[in-house]
Amino acid sequence: IQGRIVGGYVPAPHSIRYIVSIQSPSGRHFCGGSLVHRYWVLTAAHCNIGSEQMTIVAGDHSLNIYEGTEQYSKPQRLIPHPQYDKSTNDADIMLIKLKVPVILNRYVSVVALPRQGASLPEGRACWVSGWGHTSTGGGQLPSTLHTAKLPVISSLRCNGSESFNGNITKNMMCAGYSSGGKDACKGDSGGPLVCQGFVHGVVSWGNLCAKANFPGVYTAVSRFRRWIDRTIFGSYSINSL
């Protein structure tokens, strides 16, 4: 499982209330996700290891301390995007339907989705958050949530010959610094990149962590808003929300 917060800081506890930790049955964190609805988590398709292998934890700040604010859920269904391509990382997006809805409170909330086709100007400030590695060499996973402020990088620049050289599809977006030093890292996969209050990106892939000329690559959520709405609302009668 790829993934990746370097150069960030520890935010105030429970100030990022929409993030979830996706954990193995033994309680090991391996991916992040975002609550977009009481029943639904948005994450990366490459985090799909099967619903039996997953527990979703909302309301957490420090993974190895029980704070009493956590809510644990099991997935009822995993819905990776039908166009997800493992070899190119294209359409690296997945929805997880929870068996039991989360309770929204001071520790747990949902994040807003961008409208279909919404684009961001280069340089727009975004925040990526997760429990992934905090140093470029990997090492121990931190137990507390980290966040880092990153500017959007145009796909044109991100696709340049010095950088990802044509591997950035229209379903991806880049964010980071050309000098490196701040990035998502291993263990942040599937987590949120939030710009102006909207979850515009899902941590997808990159070339090592926080490396100069190689910003983080995110699934561009605005390319999938229609699919998300269809998937979520197609599974309900409208009055059961």
Secondary structure as UniProt FT lines:
FT   TURN            13..14
FT   TURN            17..18
FT   STRAND          19..23
FT   TURN            25..26
FT   STRAND          29..37
FT   TURN            38..39
FT   STRAND          40..43
FT   HELIX           45..47
FT   HELIX           51..53
FT   STRAND          55..58
FT   TURN            63..64
FT   STRAND          71..73
FT   STRAND          75..80
FT   TURN            82..83
FT   TURN            86..89
FT   STRAND          94..98
FT   TURN            116..117
FT   TURN            122..123
FT   STRAND          125..130
FT   TURN            136..137
FT   STRAND          146..153
FT   HELIX           155..158
FT   TURN            161..166
FT   TURN            170..171
FT   STRAND          172..175
FT   TURN            178..179
FT   TURN            186..187
FT   TURN            189..190
FT   STRAND          192..195
FT   TURN            196..197
FT   STRAND          198..205
FT   TURN            212..213
FT   STRAND          216..220
FT   HELIX           221..223
FT   HELIX           225..233
FT   TURN            234..235
FT   HELIX           238..240
//
